[in-house]
Structure formats: C-alpha cells, structure tokens
Amino acid sequence: YADMRIRTKRLQIPHPRMFEREFVVRPLLEVL
C-alpha cells in the first residue's frame, strides 16, 4: 500500500497537508 494513491474531486489520499494536522502528527509520534 505504500505507493497507493487516490485522487478524486472530493477525496485525496494521502492528504497533501496531513503532516500539518496535529491529530495526524501526534499519534504518529507516539508510535515512533
């Protein structure tokens, strides 16, 4: 799944600004 990407009018995965979102970054840092 590492290279899997989805892009439609309403959805983009991975989100281009996901690392600017604390609710994404904080749990990731806890795992690392």
C-alpha distance matrix in Angstrom:
0.0 3.8 5.5 5.0 8.5 11.3 14.9 17.9 21.4 20.7 17.0 14.8 11.3 11.1 14.8 16.8 19.1 17.1 18.5 22.0 21.7 23.3 21.7 18.3 19.7 22.1 19.9 17.4 20.6 21.8 18.9 19.2
3.8 0.0 3.8 5.7 8.6 12.0 15.2 18.6 21.8 21.3 17.6 14.8 11.3 10.2 13.8 15.0 17.2 15.5 16.4 20.0 20.2 21.9 20.9 17.2 18.0 20.7 18.9 16.0 18.8 20.5 17.7 17.4
5.5 3.8 0.0 3.8 6.4 10.1 12.9 16.5 19.9 20.0 16.5 13.5 10.6 10.0 13.5 14.3 17.2 16.2 17.5 20.8 21.4 23.5 22.7 19.1 20.1 23.1 21.7 18.9 21.6 23.7 21.2 20.7
5.0 5.7 3.8 0.0 3.8 7.0 10.3 13.6 17.1 17.0 13.5 11.1 8.3 8.5 12.2 13.8 16.8 15.7 17.6 20.7 20.8 23.1 21.9 18.5 20.1 23.1 21.5 19.2 22.4 24.2 21.7 21.9
8.5 8.6 6.4 3.8 0.0 3.8 6.7 10.2 13.6 13.7 10.3 7.6 5.6 6.4 9.5 11.0 14.3 13.8 16.3 18.8 19.1 21.8 20.8 17.7 19.5 22.8 21.7 19.6 22.8 24.8 22.9 23.1
11.3 12.0 10.1 7.0 3.8 0.0 3.8 6.7 10.2 10.3 7.2 5.5 5.0 7.3 9.4 11.4 14.6 14.3 17.4 19.4 19.3 22.2 20.9 18.3 20.7 23.8 22.8 21.2 24.5 26.4 24.8 25.4
14.9 15.2 12.9 10.3 6.7 3.8 0.0 3.8 7.0 7.9 5.8 4.4 6.5 8.7 9.3 10.7 14.0 14.6 17.8 19.2 19.3 22.6 21.7 19.4 21.8 25.0 24.5 23.1 26.3 28.4 27.2 27.7
17.9 18.6 16.5 13.6 10.2 6.7 3.8 0.0 3.8 5.4 5.1 6.2 9.2 11.7 11.6 13.1 16.0 16.7 20.2 21.0 20.9 24.2 23.1 21.3 24.0 27.1 26.6 25.6 28.8 30.8 29.8 30.6
21.4 21.8 19.9 17.1 13.6 10.2 7.0 3.8 0.0 3.8 6.0 8.0 11.5 13.8 12.7 13.8 16.2 17.4 20.9 21.1 20.9 24.4 23.4 22.1 24.9 27.9 27.8 27.1 30.2 32.2 31.6 32.5
20.7 21.3 20.0 17.0 13.7 10.3 7.9 5.4 3.8 0.0 3.8 7.0 10.3 12.6 11.2 13.2 14.9 15.5 19.2 19.3 18.5 21.8 20.5 19.5 22.6 25.2 25.0 24.8 27.9 29.7 29.2 30.4
17.0 17.6 16.5 13.5 10.3 7.2 5.8 5.1 6.0 3.8 0.0 3.8 6.6 9.1 8.2 10.8 12.8 12.9 16.6 17.3 16.5 19.7 18.2 16.8 19.8 22.6 22.1 21.6 24.8 26.6 25.9 27.0
14.8 14.8 13.5 11.1 7.6 5.5 4.4 6.2 8.0 7.0 3.8 0.0 3.8 5.9 5.4 7.6 10.3 10.6 14.1 15.2 15.0 18.4 17.3 15.2 17.8 21.0 20.6 19.5 22.7 24.8 23.9 24.6
11.3 11.3 10.6 8.3 5.6 5.0 6.5 9.2 11.5 10.3 6.6 3.8 0.0 2.9 4.9 7.8 10.4 9.5 12.7 14.7 14.3 17.2 16.0 13.3 15.8 18.9 18.1 16.7 20.0 22.0 20.7 21.4
11.1 10.2 10.0 8.5 6.4 7.3 8.7 11.7 13.8 12.6 9.1 5.9 2.9 0.0 3.8 6.2 8.6 7.4 10.2 12.6 12.6 15.4 14.6 11.5 13.5 16.9 16.3 14.5 17.6 19.9 18.7 19.1
14.8 13.8 13.5 12.2 9.5 9.4 9.3 11.6 12.7 11.2 8.2 5.4 4.9 3.8 0.0 3.8 5.6 5.2 8.7 10.1 10.2 13.5 13.0 10.6 12.7 16.1 16.2 15.0 17.8 20.2 19.7 20.2
16.8 15.0 14.3 13.8 11.0 11.4 10.7 13.1 13.8 13.2 10.8 7.6 7.8 6.2 3.8 0.0 3.8 5.8 8.1 9.1 10.6 14.1 14.7 12.2 13.4 17.1 17.9 16.2 18.5 21.4 21.1 20.9
19.1 17.2 17.2 16.8 14.3 14.6 14.0 16.0 16.2 14.9 12.8 10.3 10.4 8.6 5.6 3.8 0.0 3.8 5.5 5.5 7.2 10.8 11.9 10.0 10.9 14.4 15.9 14.6 16.4 19.4 19.8 19.7
17.1 15.5 16.2 15.7 13.8 14.3 14.6 16.7 17.4 15.5 12.9 10.6 9.5 7.4 5.2 5.8 3.8 0.0 3.8 5.4 5.4 8.6 8.9 6.5 7.9 11.4 12.3 11.2 13.5 16.2 16.4 16.7
18.5 16.4 17.5 17.6 16.3 17.4 17.8 20.2 20.9 19.2 16.6 14.1 12.7 10.2 8.7 8.1 5.5 3.8 0.0 3.8 5.4 7.5 9.1 6.5 5.9 9.6 11.3 9.7 11.1 14.3 14.8 14.5
22.0 20.0 20.8 20.7 18.8 19.4 19.2 21.0 21.1 19.3 17.3 15.2 14.7 12.6 10.1 9.1 5.5 5.4 3.8 0.0 3.8 6.4 9.0 8.0 7.5 10.5 13.0 12.3 13.2 16.2 17.5 17.3
21.7 20.2 21.4 20.8 19.1 19.3 19.3 20.9 20.9 18.5 16.5 15.0 14.3 12.6 10.2 10.6 7.2 5.4 5.4 3.8 0.0 3.8 5.5 5.4 6.3 8.6 10.8 11.1 12.4 14.7 16.2 16.8
23.3 21.9 23.5 23.1 21.8 22.2 22.6 24.2 24.4 21.8 19.7 18.4 17.2 15.4 13.5 14.1 10.8 8.6 7.5 6.4 3.8 0.0 3.8 5.3 5.0 5.7 8.5 9.6 10.2 12.1 14.2 15.1
21.7 20.9 22.7 21.9 20.8 20.9 21.7 23.1 23.4 20.5 18.2 17.3 16.0 14.6 13.0 14.7 11.9 8.9 9.1 9.0 5.5 3.8 0.0 3.8 5.8 5.9 7.0 9.0 10.6 11.6 13.3 15.0
18.3 17.2 19.1 18.5 17.7 18.3 19.4 21.3 22.1 19.5 16.8 15.2 13.3 11.5 10.6 12.2 10.0 6.5 6.5 8.0 5.4 5.3 3.8 0.0 3.8 5.8 6.2 6.5 9.0 10.7 11.5 12.8
19.7 18.0 20.1 20.1 19.5 20.7 21.8 24.0 24.9 22.6 19.8 17.8 15.8 13.5 12.7 13.4 10.9 7.9 5.9 7.5 6.3 5.0 5.8 3.8 0.0 3.8 5.7 5.1 6.2 8.8 10.1 10.5
22.1 20.7 23.1 23.1 22.8 23.8 25.0 27.1 27.9 25.2 22.6 21.0 18.9 16.9 16.1 17.1 14.4 11.4 9.6 10.5 8.6 5.7 5.9 5.8 3.8 0.0 3.8 5.4 5.2 6.4 9.0 10.1
19.9 18.9 21.7 21.5 21.7 22.8 24.5 26.6 27.8 25.0 22.1 20.6 18.1 16.3 16.2 17.9 15.9 12.3 11.3 13.0 10.8 8.5 7.0 6.2 5.7 3.8 0.0 3.8 5.4 5.0 6.5 8.8
17.4 16.0 18.9 19.2 19.6 21.2 23.1 25.6 27.1 24.8 21.6 19.5 16.7 14.5 15.0 16.2 14.6 11.2 9.7 12.3 11.1 9.6 9.0 6.5 5.1 5.4 3.8 0.0 3.8 5.4 5.3 6.4
20.6 18.8 21.6 22.4 22.8 24.5 26.3 28.8 30.2 27.9 24.8 22.7 20.0 17.6 17.8 18.5 16.4 13.5 11.1 13.2 12.4 10.2 10.6 9.0 6.2 5.2 5.4 3.8 0.0 3.8 5.4 5.1
21.8 20.5 23.7 24.2 24.8 26.4 28.4 30.8 32.2 29.7 26.6 24.8 22.0 19.9 20.2 21.4 19.4 16.2 14.3 16.2 14.7 12.1 11.6 10.7 8.8 6.4 5.0 5.4 3.8 0.0 3.8 5.5
18.9 17.7 21.2 21.7 22.9 24.8 27.2 29.8 31.6 29.2 25.9 23.9 20.7 18.7 19.7 21.1 19.8 16.4 14.8 17.5 16.2 14.2 13.3 11.5 10.1 9.0 6.5 5.3 5.4 3.8 0.0 3.8
19.2 17.4 20.7 21.9 23.1 25.4 27.7 30.6 32.5 30.4 27.0 24.6 21.4 19.1 20.2 20.9 19.7 16.7 14.5 17.3 16.8 15.1 15.0 12.8 10.5 10.1 8.8 6.4 5.1 5.5 3.8 0.0
